[in-house]
Amino acid sequence: MRKLVVKSVTFVIFGLLIGSFAVWGIGDIFQGAQPNTPIAEVGDTEISQQEFSRTLSREINRLSSRLGSRFDIEQARALGVVDQVVDQMVGRALFDQKIADLRLTVTEDLLKQRITEEPAFRNEAGQFDRNRFVQTLQQANMGEQEFLDSLRRDILRQQLVGSITQSAAAPRALADSLYAYRQETRTARVLRVPNDGFQDMPQPDEAALEAFHKEFSDNFMAPEQRAVSFIELNAASLAAETAIPQSELQAEFEARRDDFAVPERRNVVQIVFDDEAAANAAMDRFREGAKFESVAQDVTGGAPIELGTLERRELPEELAEAAFAVKQGDISEPVKSAIGWHILRVLEIQPAEEPVFDKVVEDLAQDMAMARAIDGTIAIANQLDDELAAGASLEQAADSLDLQVRRIAALDRDGNDADSNAIIDLPQDNFARIAFDTAPGEESLLTEIDEGGFFILRVDSTTPSQLRPLSEVHAEVVELWRDSQRAERAREAAKQLAERARQGESLEAIGQAEGYKVETSQALTRFETDPSRSFAPSLTSKLFDLAPGEIDTVAASDSHIVLELLDVAKADPMSKETEVTALRESLSNAMRNDILEQFMGTLRGEYGVSVNQQVIDNLLVSF
């Protein structure tokens, strides 16, 4: 009786625990997000998973067509497309809430006007085309009523945005002042004192080198290095050891005979005419003995169009029939295509060649060996993966499969060894990156190699980045110390020359006396970044701190510069009306965007926005 009571109580307790886990703890693991759970709530509006999926799909399709290639959901997330779609949908929902509160409406006449004025719905004559309207909506995977509802909401949003931002315009005085500030130019007289002009540097003492070594330690750091063990499965190596029997080579040749055949090819030129009458008139001239090039010049104003040396399948069917029906040097009859009427001339015929086994057997053997090697490599890779998954170490798995474990004592992020020399026999370019993405003591995933094969690595140990001892980098420290001394000598010389110029001596005279070249800079704006125009990045900013005739010095990468401001050219906004107008419009757009952003922030506070990121993440897993 006691056992029965204990068992009953135990069942009750465990039942409660299991129920609580199902309700509170792990229910989502089994159930996932419910289809009716919104991805976001904006005030009283819910943005459904279905609506989000449709909008995201359209955006991905639109971007794919513009880029010319399809990208997956992970790429879309990385590019910020998913977050952008969420923000746009939230923004529209906020506007829709405000529009509903303001009771804004769209008349049927305005809706009809917008549809008929849309260029995508017009035919070649510029008129609204009902068939084109339907076709465009089908291509966008959108129903007619859905489009009308969307257009109505867009018009209302435009009205709301316009009422808020239409009065925002940058004053003309602001545009004039900014244009004048940006376009003002200054010209300088420049004398450069090169650092390498000072070569008689004394030998530094060890105390100075030690201090310099510590002060500029970033220049003498050894990079982090890792000791790595790895197994490489190389299909090319396996293919070199694979022999294909002659009988199989012969059978493969027979099966792929058409692949080895060389089809007839023809070098073709053409003239294209607008209509049949013009093409027939040209044919009459050819029959009378006119040259093909002369007729082309008269008709098109240029030489015949070269199509190149082509196989029959590389030409449109109607042109191929004509081009391959005439003899070398002959001219075809006029042929009609979608773009006009063509007359073709065959300049050269390269006859077809039947395949010969002896000519292709070597390439065929290599292809078959590589194909078998890739299959074999994949099979070994699967066995290796199974061994490691069962708990075997890299060495144990290698012994079991008769593979070799290679070791690298020191590898840095750039694929170099301890002496900073490139390790040339790494399996692939991303080997070092994977090694540094793998935790010490752990194994990487089995990684496929571009040309068939796999590798897997283990990080055995790490050596942190550290300052190289002075004894190891002594020569580098000495050379860098001398460079710094040369730069300091050049700086002091430039300061002395600048002082002489301030005392009244001209830069030309100073340069001639000291053997330095004096140049005049181009007219530079405040924002000049082209190094071929400005002698140093710091020179431009310094110029706009000087008054005309004032002298100063700036440092360049390889020299120190003495400069004298020669001329200040003020920009005249009145003479550049087009540029100032464009600048003013740009400023106005920036003001409108700022106002709109503030308005959006106000709407968020007024209605409240809640985004369910977990629902979005779950939805994207199966997208």
Secondary structure, 3 states (H helix, E strand, C coil): CHHHHHHHHHHHHHHHHHHHHHHHHCHHHHHCCCCCCCCEEECCEEECHHHHHHHHHHHHHHHHHHHCCCCCHHHHHHCCHHHHHHHHHHHHHHHHHHHHHHCCCCCHHHHHHHHHHCHHHECCCCCECHHHHHHHHHHCCCCHHHHHHHHHHHHHHHHHHHHHHCCCCCCHHHHHHHHHHHHCEEEEEEEEEEHHHCCCCCCCCHHHHHHHHHHCHHHHEECCEEEEEEEEEEHHHHHHCCCCCHHHHHHHHHHCHHHHCECCEEEEEEEEECCHHHHHHHHHHHHCCCCHHHHHHHHHCCCCEEEEEEEHHHCCHHHHHHHCCCCCCCECCCEEECCEEEEEEEEEEECCECCCHHHHHHHHHHHHHHHHHHHHHHHHHHHHHHHHHCCCCHHHHHHHHCCCCEEEEEECCCCECCCCCECCCCCCCCHHHHHHHCCCCCECCCEECCCCEEEEEEEEEEECCEECCCCCCHHHHHHHHHHHHHHHHHHHHHHHHHHHHHCCCCHHHHHHHHCCCEEECCCECCCCCCCCCCCCHHHHHHHCCCCCCCEEEEECCCEEEEEEEEEEECCCHHHCHHHHHHHHHHHHHHHHHHHHHHHHHHHHHHHCEEECHHHHHHHHHCC
